[in-house]
């Protein structure tokens, strides 16, 4: 994954960048499978490697295949990115060890969900039960976010249909 | 692309299975990994696959623009409607226990419809984004002509 990320940053040919990001997404999906988050892995494979690759290829088709040389030296952005990344890594040092049963998150509502969800909802997949039932508002909000994104895309990218086009649009189908 | 018979035959073979897998992910989401979001994305991917192989105009014939734009809103409305149904039947908003005499069945019913709403909106938005990108050059050329 590191190699793919460096390749994406170094590559000037955007077609290569798109393919590398697809590879990166597939690697990420396998990593998520290893972490037992199959739902997320499925999403990552379908969205990251599938649909975004097609969308990026469509964007390349519209814009052109090579990235232009940057006008400024990349030192300031590089410094900011490195500092932010370093802070985040430093922050992870304070986290409890991976899959530690005594971690605060395992002590709070997680045991209740795991014990009660199959009884209360009759849904064996606790992830689905939590997402759709216990955190229904949350998921409604997420769906609304997706909805808003769709509306934004429609208003930003869609071209207004002119009368002349509407007349000729019928036989192009 | 139009003459590529291998791709066209393969697409015809694969797309039904992709849609079948999407419904499996959708309706089996209670028991295995999956759910509305994943199913919606897989449906969208299947239709995008169709559009890539057979061309955007034929995909637009199968799933027209107007239908997609309506579905974007319909999904959210289904989700919100489940919440309203909870209020009508005497519970709180998005309270599924009241949707059936048996609270557990009510939960099942609520989760099912909520996931349907999520899948519809996600699939429609993904397709809309794809259509918007893929159609842009074509529409521009048509406008110039």
Interface residues (C-beta under 8 A of the other chain):
Chain A: X38 X39 X42 X43 X46 X47 X50 X51 X54 X55 X58 X59 X61 X62 X119 X120 X121 X122 X123 X124 X125 X127 X128 X129 X131 X132 X133 X136 X137 X139 X140 X142 X143 X144 X146 X147 X149 X150 X151 X153 X154 X157 X158 X159 X162 X165 X168 X169 X172 X173
Chain B: X25 X29 X30 X31 X32 X33 X34 X35 X37 X38 X41 X42 X44 X45 X48 X52 X57 X58 X60 X61 X69 X72 X73 X75 X76 X79 X80 X83 X94 X96 X103 X104 X105 X107 X108 X110 X111 X114 X115 X117 X118 X121 X122 X124 X125 X126 X128 X129 X130 X132 X133 X134 X136 X137 X139 X140 X142 X143
